[in-house]
Amino acid sequence: MERLWAPWRMQYIGGEQRPGCLFCRVIEHPDDPDAELVVWRTEGAIVMLNKFPYNPGHALVAPIKHTSTLEELDDDQGRDLFGALRRTLQVLRTTMKPDGFNAGANIGTAAGAGVPDHVHLHVVPRWNGDTNFMAVIDDVKIVNEALSQTAAKLTRAFAAT
Ligand SMILES: [Zn+2]
C-alpha cells in the first residue's frame, strides 16, 4: 500500500488511547462518544469510520465477537463479517465514488494492528492522485468535522437499502 501522508494521525501517535477494546465499547455502549462513528450494525458485525483516517471514508469492519484473529470466527461469524465488508464496499463506492480500494486486515501488533485484541478489516477508498490531494489537508479540525459529516452520510446510505 502506498503510504499516505495524514497529519491528523499525529494525534493518534501522540496518545489519546482510551482503555479497553474500542469495538466492544461501541458495541456495548451506543451512547459512547466513539459510537458516533458507527455507520452500520448487523447481528454479527459492525462498521465504523476510523477516527484517524488515511483517507475520507476509511472504514473499519469488525465482528461482534471479541477475538484477535480471523480463524477463530466460526462459519456464521465469518459470513457475517464478509457480508459487512461487501456492503461497506458497495456503500462507499456509491456514496464516495472512489477509483479503487485498499481492503484488508493487520493481524497482531507486529503487523501494525492498532486494536490487536479485536480483529477488524480496513477499507480505504482511493482516488487517482489522492496522495497529492492528502498532502494539502493539514488542519485536524477540518478533518474531524468532515468525519462526522461522512459518518452521517454513510449511516443514511447503509440504512437506505
Ligand atoms: Zn473487543
Backbone and ligand atoms as CSV (ligand in chain L), in Angstrom:
chain,resi,resn,atom,element,x,y,z
A,1,MET,N,N,0.841,-1.193,0.000
A,1,MET,CA,C,0.000,0.000,0.000
A,1,MET,C,C,0.874,1.239,0.000
A,2,GLU,N,N,0.560,2.124,-0.901
A,2,GLU,CA,C,1.290,3.379,-0.961
A,2,GLU,C,C,0.997,4.181,0.301
A,3,ARG,N,N,2.020,4.770,0.859
A,3,ARG,CA,C,1.863,5.478,2.120
A,3,ARG,C,C,1.252,6.858,1.904
A,4,LEU,N,N,0.182,7.130,2.624
A,4,LEU,CA,C,-0.454,8.443,2.542
A,4,LEU,C,C,0.036,9.295,3.697
A,5,TRP,N,N,0.174,10.558,3.442
A,5,TRP,CA,C,0.592,11.475,4.492
A,5,TRP,C,C,-0.647,12.017,5.173
A,6,ALA,N,N,-0.888,11.644,6.395
A,6,ALA,CA,C,-2.115,12.010,7.099
A,6,ALA,C,C,-1.745,12.650,8.434
A,7,PRO,N,N,-1.622,13.978,8.440
A,7,PRO,CA,C,-1.095,14.668,9.631
A,7,PRO,C,C,-1.924,14.467,10.892
A,8,TRP,N,N,-3.264,14.287,10.745
A,8,TRP,CA,C,-4.091,14.139,11.943
A,8,TRP,C,C,-3.801,12.829,12.649
A,9,ARG,N,N,-3.093,11.928,11.984
A,9,ARG,CA,C,-2.708,10.697,12.669
A,9,ARG,C,C,-1.707,10.977,13.781
A,10,MET,N,N,-1.096,12.164,13.768
A,10,MET,CA,C,-0.182,12.518,14.846
A,10,MET,C,C,-0.890,12.491,16.195
A,11,GLN,N,N,-2.166,12.856,16.179
A,11,GLN,CA,C,-2.968,12.825,17.401
A,11,GLN,C,C,-3.010,11.396,17.951
A,12,TYR,N,N,-3.100,10.453,17.041
A,12,TYR,CA,C,-3.161,9.039,17.394
A,12,TYR,C,C,-1.811,8.571,17.920
A,13,ILE,N,N,-0.773,8.924,17.174
A,13,ILE,CA,C,0.572,8.513,17.551
A,13,ILE,C,C,0.949,9.138,18.895
A,14,GLY,N,N,0.485,10.394,19.121
A,14,GLY,CA,C,0.831,11.115,20.334
A,14,GLY,C,C,0.035,10.717,21.556
A,15,GLY,N,N,-0.902,9.810,21.444
A,15,GLY,CA,C,-1.647,9.367,22.612
A,15,GLY,C,C,-3.133,9.411,22.372
A,16,GLU,N,N,-3.911,9.733,23.395
A,16,GLU,CA,C,-5.366,9.751,23.364
A,16,GLU,C,C,-5.921,8.346,23.130
A,17,GLN,N,N,-5.211,7.346,23.595
A,17,GLN,CA,C,-5.719,5.984,23.549
A,17,GLN,C,C,-6.552,5.745,24.804
A,18,ARG,N,N,-7.811,5.371,24.641
A,18,ARG,CA,C,-8.624,5.085,25.813
A,18,ARG,C,C,-8.532,3.608,26.153
A,19,PRO,N,N,-8.670,3.284,27.437
A,19,PRO,CA,C,-8.518,1.880,27.836
A,19,PRO,C,C,-9.672,1.023,27.319
A,20,GLY,N,N,-9.444,-0.282,27.239
A,20,GLY,CA,C,-10.481,-1.210,26.808
A,20,GLY,C,C,-10.527,-1.328,25.302
A,21,CYS,N,N,-11.379,-2.233,24.851
A,21,CYS,CA,C,-11.474,-2.516,23.420
A,21,CYS,C,C,-12.428,-1.519,22.761
A,22,LEU,N,N,-11.940,-0.785,21.768
A,22,LEU,CA,C,-12.754,0.200,21.054
A,22,LEU,C,C,-14.040,-0.427,20.514
A,23,PHE,N,N,-13.921,-1.577,19.854
A,23,PHE,CA,C,-15.088,-2.169,19.195
A,23,PHE,C,C,-16.112,-2.651,20.218
A,24,CYS,N,N,-15.650,-3.327,21.268
A,24,CYS,CA,C,-16.593,-3.798,22.295
A,24,CYS,C,C,-17.258,-2.618,22.991
A,25,ARG,N,N,-16.504,-1.536,23.155
A,25,ARG,CA,C,-17.060,-0.357,23.825
A,25,ARG,C,C,-18.235,0.224,23.016
A,26,VAL,N,N,-18.037,0.398,21.715
A,26,VAL,CA,C,-19.136,0.983,20.928
A,26,VAL,C,C,-20.266,-0.024,20.687
A,27,ILE,N,N,-19.938,-1.321,20.690
A,27,ILE,CA,C,-20.979,-2.348,20.531
A,27,ILE,C,C,-21.862,-2.375,21.785
A,28,GLU,N,N,-21.227,-2.313,22.949
A,28,GLU,CA,C,-21.970,-2.444,24.211
A,28,GLU,C,C,-22.560,-1.118,24.682
A,29,HIS,N,N,-21.961,-0.008,24.247
A,29,HIS,CA,C,-22.427,1.305,24.723
A,29,HIS,C,C,-22.696,2.239,23.540
A,30,PRO,N,N,-23.891,2.172,22.968
A,30,PRO,CA,C,-24.218,3.029,21.819
A,30,PRO,C,C,-24.146,4.524,22.147
A,31,ASP,N,N,-24.120,4.884,23.437
A,31,ASP,CA,C,-24.025,6.296,23.804
A,31,ASP,C,C,-22.578,6.747,24.007
A,32,ASP,N,N,-21.618,5.846,23.807
A,32,ASP,CA,C,-20.201,6.222,23.911
A,32,ASP,C,C,-19.883,7.254,22.816
A,33,PRO,N,N,-19.046,8.256,23.120
A,33,PRO,CA,C,-18.711,9.269,22.098
A,33,PRO,C,C,-18.189,8.664,20.792
A,34,ASP,N,N,-17.424,7.605,20.894
A,34,ASP,CA,C,-16.876,6.982,19.680
A,34,ASP,C,C,-17.948,6.267,18.854
A,35,ALA,N,N,-19.097,5.968,19.473
A,35,ALA,CA,C,-20.170,5.272,18.748
A,35,ALA,C,C,-20.790,6.159,17.676
A,36,GLU,N,N,-20.493,7.454,17.729
A,36,GLU,CA,C,-20.937,8.381,16.690
A,36,GLU,C,C,-20.390,7.958,15.319
A,37,LEU,N,N,-19.271,7.255,15.346
A,37,LEU,CA,C,-18.622,6.850,14.100
A,37,LEU,C,C,-19.130,5.510,13.568
A,38,VAL,N,N,-20.027,4.869,14.321
A,38,VAL,CA,C,-20.600,3.600,13.854
A,38,VAL,C,C,-21.627,3.908,12.776
A,39,VAL,N,N,-21.449,3.326,11.599
A,39,VAL,CA,C,-22.357,3.615,10.493
A,39,VAL,C,C,-23.296,2.449,10.176
A,40,TRP,N,N,-23.002,1.265,10.698
A,40,TRP,CA,C,-23.874,0.110,10.435
A,40,TRP,C,C,-23.610,-0.986,11.456
A,41,ARG,N,N,-24.680,-1.653,11.871
A,41,ARG,CA,C,-24.560,-2.814,12.754
A,41,ARG,C,C,-25.409,-3.928,12.194
A,42,THR,N,N,-24.894,-5.126,12.241
A,42,THR,CA,C,-25.725,-6.287,11.917
A,42,THR,C,C,-25.645,-7.227,13.106
A,43,GLU,N,N,-26.269,-8.383,12.981
A,43,GLU,CA,C,-26.230,-9.347,14.088
A,43,GLU,C,C,-24.794,-9.752,14.417
A,44,GLY,N,N,-23.962,-9.889,13.367
A,44,GLY,CA,C,-22.625,-10.434,13.606
A,44,GLY,C,C,-21.473,-9.478,13.374
A,45,ALA,N,N,-21.762,-8.263,12.895
A,45,ALA,CA,C,-20.655,-7.369,12.549
A,45,ALA,C,C,-21.028,-5.912,12.763
A,46,ILE,N,N,-19.988,-5.080,12.798
A,46,ILE,CA,C,-20.177,-3.644,12.987
A,46,ILE,C,C,-19.252,-2.923,11.998
A,47,VAL,N,N,-19.737,-1.797,11.479
A,47,VAL,CA,C,-18.923,-0.981,10.567
A,47,VAL,C,C,-18.821,0.414,11.178
A,48,MET,N,N,-17.595,0.904,11.345
A,48,MET,CA,C,-17.415,2.256,11.866
A,48,MET,C,C,-16.302,2.968,11.113
A,49,LEU,N,N,-16.371,4.290,11.115
A,49,LEU,CA,C,-15.307,5.066,10.475
A,49,LEU,C,C,-14.082,5.083,11.385
A,50,ASN,N,N,-12.922,5.071,10.771
A,50,ASN,CA,C,-11.675,5.204,11.512
A,50,ASN,C,C,-11.537,6.656,11.960
A,51,LYS,N,N,-11.331,6.843,13.255
A,51,LYS,CA,C,-11.203,8.189,13.817
A,51,LYS,C,C,-9.946,8.885,13.290
A,52,PHE,N,N,-8.990,8.109,12.848
A,52,PHE,CA,C,-7.718,8.652,12.355
A,52,PHE,C,C,-7.484,8.124,10.938
A,53,PRO,N,N,-8.300,8.628,10.003
A,53,PRO,CA,C,-8.344,8.010,8.672
A,53,PRO,C,C,-7.117,8.300,7.807
A,54,TYR,N,N,-6.822,7.369,6.933
A,54,TYR,CA,C,-5.822,7.603,5.892
A,54,TYR,C,C,-6.437,8.349,4.724
A,55,ASN,N,N,-7.758,8.246,4.595
A,55,ASN,CA,C,-8.478,8.897,3.508
A,55,ASN,C,C,-9.926,9.081,3.950
A,56,PRO,N,N,-10.670,10.007,3.380
A,56,PRO,CA,C,-12.097,10.112,3.719
A,56,PRO,C,C,-12.811,8.782,3.460
A,57,GLY,N,N,-13.692,8.400,4.369
A,57,GLY,CA,C,-14.429,7.153,4.208
A,57,GLY,C,C,-13.687,5.909,4.684
A,58,HIS,N,N,-12.508,6.095,5.284
A,58,HIS,CA,C,-11.731,4.958,5.804
A,58,HIS,C,C,-12.553,4.243,6.881
A,59,ALA,N,N,-13.025,3.039,6.565
A,59,ALA,CA,C,-13.939,2.312,7.448
A,59,ALA,C,C,-13.267,1.089,8.057
A,60,LEU,N,N,-13.768,0.698,9.231
A,60,LEU,CA,C,-13.312,-0.496,9.923
A,60,LEU,C,C,-14.499,-1.447,10.033
A,61,VAL,N,N,-14.305,-2.692,9.618
A,61,VAL,CA,C,-15.369,-3.686,9.656
A,61,VAL,C,C,-14.939,-4.764,10.646
A,62,ALA,N,N,-15.695,-4.920,11.730
A,62,ALA,CA,C,-15.282,-5.839,12.799
A,62,ALA,C,C,-16.388,-6.823,13.127
A,63,PRO,N,N,-16.013,-8.040,13.522
A,63,PRO,CA,C,-17.041,-8.966,14.017
A,63,PRO,C,C,-17.516,-8.508,15.392
A,64,ILE,N,N,-18.732,-8.857,15.754
A,64,ILE,CA,C,-19.216,-8.552,17.106
A,64,ILE,C,C,-18.386,-9.332,18.124
A,65,LYS,N,N,-17.991,-10.545,17.758
A,65,LYS,CA,C,-17.201,-11.379,18.672
A,65,LYS,C,C,-15.828,-10.755,18.921
A,66,HIS,N,N,-15.453,-10.644,20.194
A,66,HIS,CA,C,-14.139,-10.118,20.563
A,66,HIS,C,C,-13.108,-11.237,20.411
A,67,THR,N,N,-12.370,-11.173,19.320
A,67,THR,CA,C,-11.334,-12.170,19.092
A,67,THR,C,C,-10.215,-11.515,18.301
A,68,SER,N,N,-8.993,-11.988,18.502
A,68,SER,CA,C,-7.849,-11.281,17.934
A,68,SER,C,C,-7.513,-11.710,16.516
A,69,THR,N,N,-8.152,-12.774,16.032
A,69,THR,CA,C,-7.743,-13.272,14.721
A,69,THR,C,C,-8.902,-13.915,13.957
A,70,LEU,N,N,-8.829,-13.855,12.634
A,70,LEU,CA,C,-9.949,-14.287,11.799
A,70,LEU,C,C,-10.267,-15.772,11.930
A,71,GLU,N,N,-9.238,-16.622,12.148
A,71,GLU,CA,C,-9.510,-18.063,12.143
A,71,GLU,C,C,-10.299,-18.523,13.367
A,72,GLU,N,N,-10.490,-17.636,14.329
A,72,GLU,CA,C,-11.299,-18.004,15.499
A,72,GLU,C,C,-12.785,-17.720,15.297
A,73,LEU,N,N,-13.123,-17.137,14.143
A,73,LEU,CA,C,-14.546,-16.933,13.839
A,73,LEU,C,C,-15.120,-18.233,13.284
A,74,ASP,N,N,-16.364,-18.555,13.668
A,74,ASP,CA,C,-16.983,-19.739,13.072
A,74,ASP,C,C,-17.571,-19.351,11.703
A,75,ASP,N,N,-18.179,-20.314,11.028
A,75,ASP,CA,C,-18.644,-20.063,9.661
A,75,ASP,C,C,-19.664,-18.923,9.598
A,76,ASP,N,N,-20.600,-18.911,10.541
A,76,ASP,CA,C,-21.616,-17.853,10.542
A,76,ASP,C,C,-20.991,-16.483,10.792
A,77,GLN,N,N,-20.077,-16.427,11.744
A,77,GLN,CA,C,-19.421,-15.154,12.067
A,77,GLN,C,C,-18.578,-14.667,10.894
A,78,GLY,N,N,-17.912,-15.605,10.219
A,78,GLY,CA,C,-17.114,-15.262,9.048
A,78,GLY,C,C,-17.984,-14.750,7.913
A,79,ARG,N,N,-19.134,-15.377,7.735
A,79,ARG,CA,C,-20.063,-14.973,6.685
A,79,ARG,C,C,-20.606,-13.568,6.984
A,80,ASP,N,N,-20.947,-13.326,8.233
A,80,ASP,CA,C,-21.447,-12.001,8.624
A,80,ASP,C,C,-20.384,-10.923,8.383
A,81,LEU,N,N,-19.140,-11.241,8.715
A,81,LEU,CA,C,-18.059,-10.264,8.547
A,81,LEU,C,C,-17.841,-9.968,7.068
A,82,PHE,N,N,-17.811,-11.021,6.263
A,82,PHE,CA,C,-17.579,-10.813,4.835
A,82,PHE,C,C,-18.771,-10.106,4.187
A,83,GLY,N,N,-19.965,-10.411,4.659
A,83,GLY,CA,C,-21.153,-9.711,4.173
A,83,GLY,C,C,-21.080,-8.225,4.475
A,84,ALA,N,N,-20.601,-7.897,5.686
A,84,ALA,CA,C,-20.466,-6.488,6.068
A,84,ALA,C,C,-19.380,-5.814,5.238
A,85,LEU,N,N,-18.321,-6.543,4.930
A,85,LEU,CA,C,-17.260,-5.996,4.071
A,85,LEU,C,C,-17.810,-5.681,2.682
A,86,ARG,N,N,-18.568,-6.625,2.114
A,86,ARG,CA,C,-19.136,-6.402,0.773
A,86,ARG,C,C,-20.066,-5.201,0.773
A,87,ARG,N,N,-20.892,-5.107,1.799
A,87,ARG,CA,C,-21.832,-3.991,1.904
A,87,ARG,C,C,-21.085,-2.667,2.055
A,88,THR,N,N,-20.007,-2.676,2.805
A,88,THR,CA,C,-19.209,-1.466,3.005
A,88,THR,C,C,-18.610,-0.997,1.676
A,89,LEU,N,N,-18.063,-1.928,0.911
A,89,LEU,CA,C,-17.510,-1.581,-0.397
A,89,LEU,C,C,-18.593,-0.985,-1.289
A,90,GLN,N,N,-19.763,-1.623,-1.253
A,90,GLN,CA,C,-20.878,-1.170,-2.093
A,90,GLN,C,C,-21.311,0.252,-1.716
A,91,VAL,N,N,-21.492,0.498,-0.407
A,91,VAL,CA,C,-21.951,1.817,0.053
A,91,VAL,C,C,-20.891,2.882,-0.228
A,92,LEU,N,N,-19.639,2.570,0.039
A,92,LEU,CA,C,-18.574,3.555,-0.209
A,92,LEU,C,C,-18.443,3.844,-1.693
A,93,ARG,N,N,-18.597,2.808,-2.517
A,93,ARG,CA,C,-18.487,3.018,-3.962
A,93,ARG,C,C,-19.597,3.942,-4.457
A,94,THR,N,N,-20.803,3.729,-3.940
A,94,THR,CA,C,-21.945,4.530,-4.369
A,94,THR,C,C,-21.855,5.964,-3.866
A,95,THR,N,N,-21.506,6.132,-2.570
A,95,THR,CA,C,-21.577,7.464,-1.971
A,95,THR,C,C,-20.326,8.297,-2.217
A,96,MET,N,N,-19.160,7.656,-2.330
A,96,MET,CA,C,-17.919,8.429,-2.382
A,96,MET,C,C,-17.200,8.339,-3.724
A,97,LYS,N,N,-17.679,7.455,-4.591
A,97,LYS,CA,C,-17.143,7.346,-5.953
A,97,LYS,C,C,-15.610,7.241,-6.011
A,98,PRO,N,N,-15.036,6.314,-5.246
A,98,PRO,CA,C,-13.580,6.166,-5.310
A,98,PRO,C,C,-13.165,5.479,-6.617
A,99,ASP,N,N,-11.886,5.610,-6.955
A,99,ASP,CA,C,-11.354,4.913,-8.130
A,99,ASP,C,C,-10.881,3.504,-7.767
A,100,GLY,N,N,-10.698,3.251,-6.460
A,100,GLY,CA,C,-10.243,1.945,-6.010
A,100,GLY,C,C,-10.330,1.848,-4.507
A,101,PHE,N,N,-9.914,0.695,-3.955
A,101,PHE,CA,C,-9.910,0.485,-2.512
A,101,PHE,C,C,-8.641,-0.242,-2.091
A,102,ASN,N,N,-8.198,0.031,-0.867
A,102,ASN,CA,C,-7.341,-0.915,-0.163
A,102,ASN,C,C,-8.243,-1.562,0.883
A,103,ALA,N,N,-8.253,-2.889,0.934
A,103,ALA,CA,C,-9.065,-3.593,1.932
A,103,ALA,C,C,-8.259,-4.742,2.500
A,104,GLY,N,N,-8.264,-4.860,3.822
A,104,GLY,CA,C,-7.522,-5.956,4.416
A,104,GLY,C,C,-7.370,-5.800,5.914
A,105,ALA,N,N,-6.650,-6.733,6.509
A,105,ALA,CA,C,-6.505,-6.767,7.964
A,105,ALA,C,C,-5.043,-6.737,8.365
A,106,ASN,N,N,-4.758,-6.014,9.451
A,106,ASN,CA,C,-3.467,-6.114,10.118
A,106,ASN,C,C,-3.707,-6.993,11.340
A,107,ILE,N,N,-3.180,-8.194,11.349
A,107,ILE,CA,C,-3.450,-9.125,12.448
A,107,ILE,C,C,-2.219,-9.222,13.336
A,108,GLY,N,N,-2.367,-8.725,14.568
A,108,GLY,CA,C,-1.260,-8.714,15.520
A,108,GLY,C,C,-0.506,-7.397,15.491
A,109,THR,N,N,0.071,-7.038,16.630
A,109,THR,CA,C,0.824,-5.789,16.749
A,109,THR,C,C,1.989,-5.747,15.773
A,110,ALA,N,N,2.633,-6.892,15.560
A,110,ALA,CA,C,3.776,-6.944,14.650
A,110,ALA,C,C,3.383,-6.547,13.236
A,111,ALA,N,N,2.103,-6.763,12.898
A,111,ALA,CA,C,1.610,-6.430,11.553
A,111,ALA,C,C,1.019,-5.031,11.489
A,112,GLY,N,N,1.038,-4.320,12.623
A,112,GLY,CA,C,0.575,-2.941,12.605
A,112,GLY,C,C,-0.841,-2.740,13.103
A,113,ALA,N,N,-1.435,-3.750,13.736
A,113,ALA,CA,C,-2.802,-3.602,14.243
A,113,ALA,C,C,-2.853,-2.549,15.340
A,114,GLY,N,N,-3.790,-1.588,15.213
A,114,GLY,CA,C,-3.963,-0.559,16.234
A,114,GLY,C,C,-4.814,-1.052,17.397
A,115,VAL,N,N,-5.722,-1.982,17.110
A,115,VAL,CA,C,-6.540,-2.630,18.136
A,115,VAL,C,C,-6.291,-4.134,17.984
A,116,PRO,N,N,-5.159,-4.633,18.515
A,116,PRO,CA,C,-4.734,-6.005,18.221
A,116,PRO,C,C,-5.647,-7.082,18.815
A,117,ASP,N,N,-6.422,-6.747,19.860
A,117,ASP,CA,C,-7.230,-7.771,20.539
A,117,ASP,C,C,-8.560,-8.060,19.842
A,118,HIS,N,N,-8.962,-7.174,18.936
A,118,HIS,CA,C,-10.270,-7.355,18.281
A,118,HIS,C,C,-10.054,-7.192,16.771
A,119,VAL,N,N,-10.062,-8.315,16.094
A,119,VAL,CA,C,-9.708,-8.316,14.670
A,119,VAL,C,C,-10.698,-7.447,13.875
A,120,HIS,N,N,-10.195,-6.772,12.847
A,120,HIS,CA,C,-11.053,-5.906,12.032
A,120,HIS,C,C,-10.417,-5.729,10.664
A,121,LEU,N,N,-11.258,-5.417,9.698
A,121,LEU,CA,C,-10.795,-5.188,8.333
A,121,LEU,C,C,-10.808,-3.687,8.063
A,122,HIS,N,N,-9.770,-3.188,7.427
A,122,HIS,CA,C,-9.728,-1.791,6.994
A,122,HIS,C,C,-10.220,-1.710,5.563
A,123,VAL,N,N,-11.043,-0.708,5.282
A,123,VAL,CA,C,-11.439,-0.421,3.908
A,123,VAL,C,C,-11.102,1.045,3.658
A,124,VAL,N,N,-10.143,1.287,2.782
A,124,VAL,CA,C,-9.693,2.651,2.498
A,124,VAL,C,C,-10.020,2.989,1.041
A,125,PRO,N,N,-10.984,3.915,0.828
A,125,PRO,CA,C,-11.251,4.350,-0.546
A,125,PRO,C,C,-10.023,5.073,-1.105
A,126,ARG,N,N,-9.754,4.858,-2.378
A,126,ARG,CA,C,-8.607,5.513,-3.019
A,126,ARG,C,C,-9.062,6.227,-4.281
A,127,TRP,N,N,-8.506,7.388,-4.483
A,127,TRP,CA,C,-8.782,8.165,-5.692
A,127,TRP,C,C,-7.481,8.355,-6.443
A,128,ASN,N,N,-7.569,8.408,-7.752
A,128,ASN,CA,C,-6.370,8.679,-8.544
A,128,ASN,C,C,-5.760,9.987,-8.063
A,129,GLY,N,N,-4.491,9.952,-7.712
A,129,GLY,CA,C,-3.814,11.166,-7.275
A,129,GLY,C,C,-4.097,11.562,-5.846
A,130,ASP,N,N,-4.706,10.673,-5.029
A,130,ASP,CA,C,-5.092,11.091,-3.682
A,130,ASP,C,C,-3.896,11.353,-2.765
A,131,THR,N,N,-2.758,10.784,-3.063
A,131,THR,CA,C,-1.600,11.076,-2.215
A,131,THR,C,C,-1.240,12.550,-2.317
A,132,ASN,N,N,-1.406,13.127,-3.501
A,132,ASN,CA,C,-1.143,14.559,-3.666
A,132,ASN,C,C,-2.212,15.390,-2.955
A,133,PHE,N,N,-3.449,14.968,-3.126
A,133,PHE,CA,C,-4.563,15.676,-2.517
A,133,PHE,C,C,-4.414,15.720,-0.997
A,134,MET,N,N,-4.047,14.580,-0.406
A,134,MET,CA,C,-3.965,14.499,1.052
A,134,MET,C,C,-2.921,15.437,1.619
A,135,ALA,N,N,-1.874,15.675,0.866
A,135,ALA,CA,C,-0.774,16.487,1.385
A,135,ALA,C,C,-1.197,17.920,1.673
A,136,VAL,N,N,-2.262,18.388,1.040
A,136,VAL,CA,C,-2.671,19.775,1.256
A,136,VAL,C,C,-3.610,19.930,2.453
A,137,ILE,N,N,-4.126,18.833,2.971
A,137,ILE,CA,C,-5.020,18.912,4.131
A,137,ILE,C,C,-4.176,18.830,5.398
A,138,ASP,N,N,-4.119,19.924,6.121
A,138,ASP,CA,C,-3.256,19.881,7.298
A,138,ASP,C,C,-3.942,20.454,8.535
A,139,ASP,N,N,-5.257,20.528,8.518
A,139,ASP,CA,C,-5.972,21.068,9.657
A,139,ASP,C,C,-6.843,19.991,10.306
A,140,VAL,N,N,-6.463,19.592,11.519
A,140,VAL,CA,C,-7.147,18.499,12.215
A,140,VAL,C,C,-8.630,18.802,12.405
A,141,LYS,N,N,-8.944,20.060,12.709
A,141,LYS,CA,C,-10.326,20.438,12.977
A,141,LYS,C,C,-11.209,20.216,11.751
A,142,ILE,N,N,-10.698,20.612,10.606
A,142,ILE,CA,C,-11.449,20.422,9.370
A,142,ILE,C,C,-11.693,18.941,9.122
A,143,VAL,N,N,-10.675,18.150,9.354
A,143,VAL,CA,C,-10.804,16.713,9.127
A,143,VAL,C,C,-11.835,16.104,10.075
A,144,ASN,N,N,-11.814,16.501,11.347
A,144,ASN,CA,C,-12.757,15.951,12.313
A,144,ASN,C,C,-14.197,16.313,11.963
A,145,GLU,N,N,-14.390,17.522,11.492
A,145,GLU,CA,C,-15.717,17.939,11.073
A,145,GLU,C,C,-16.175,17.094,9.892
A,146,ALA,N,N,-15.268,16.899,8.951
A,146,ALA,CA,C,-15.581,16.072,7.792
A,146,ALA,C,C,-15.940,14.653,8.228
A,147,LEU,N,N,-15.297,14.191,9.294
A,147,LEU,CA,C,-15.519,12.824,9.782
A,147,LEU,C,C,-16.965,12.623,10.235
A,148,SER,N,N,-17.508,13.549,11.027
A,148,SER,CA,C,-18.881,13.358,11.493
A,148,SER,C,C,-19.878,13.550,10.357
A,149,GLN,N,N,-19.553,14.443,9.408
A,149,GLN,CA,C,-20.422,14.586,8.233
A,149,GLN,C,C,-20.422,13.308,7.399
A,150,THR,N,N,-19.233,12.742,7.225
A,150,THR,CA,C,-19.120,11.495,6.468
A,150,THR,C,C,-19.876,10.377,7.187
A,151,ALA,N,N,-19.767,10.331,8.517
A,151,ALA,CA,C,-20.469,9.301,9.294
A,151,ALA,C,C,-21.974,9.418,9.104
A,152,ALA,N,N,-22.495,10.646,9.139
A,152,ALA,CA,C,-23.939,10.847,8.971
A,152,ALA,C,C,-24.390,10.427,7.574
A,153,LYS,N,N,-23.600,10.789,6.583
A,153,LYS,CA,C,-23.923,10.439,5.191
A,153,LYS,C,C,-23.914,8.924,4.990
A,154,LEU,N,N,-22.902,8.259,5.531
A,154,LEU,CA,C,-22.796,6.818,5.345
A,154,LEU,C,C,-23.869,6.065,6.143
A,155,THR,N,N,-24.202,6.567,7.333
A,155,THR,CA,C,-25.255,5.921,8.125
A,155,THR,C,C,-26.561,5.907,7.335
A,156,ARG,N,N,-26.866,7.032,6.685
A,156,ARG,CA,C,-28.078,7.088,5.846
A,156,ARG,C,C,-27.977,6.119,4.672
A,157,ALA,N,N,-26.802,6.050,4.063
A,157,ALA,CA,C,-26.621,5.186,2.891
A,157,ALA,C,C,-26.749,3.708,3.269
A,158,PHE,N,N,-26.194,3.320,4.431
A,158,PHE,CA,C,-26.317,1.931,4.881
A,158,PHE,C,C,-27.785,1.586,5.169
A,159,ALA,N,N,-28.514,2.563,5.724
A,159,ALA,CA,C,-29.902,2.319,6.116
A,159,ALA,C,C,-30.840,2.307,4.919
A,160,ALA,N,N,-30.379,2.846,3.791
A,160,ALA,CA,C,-31.272,3.099,2.661
A,160,ALA,C,C,-31.776,1.839,1.965
A,161,THR,N,N,-31.001,0.766,1.958
A,161,THR,CA,C,-31.458,-0.421,1.216
A,161,THR,C,C,-31.487,-1.666,2.072
L,1,ZN,ZN,ZN,-13.491,-6.248,21.507
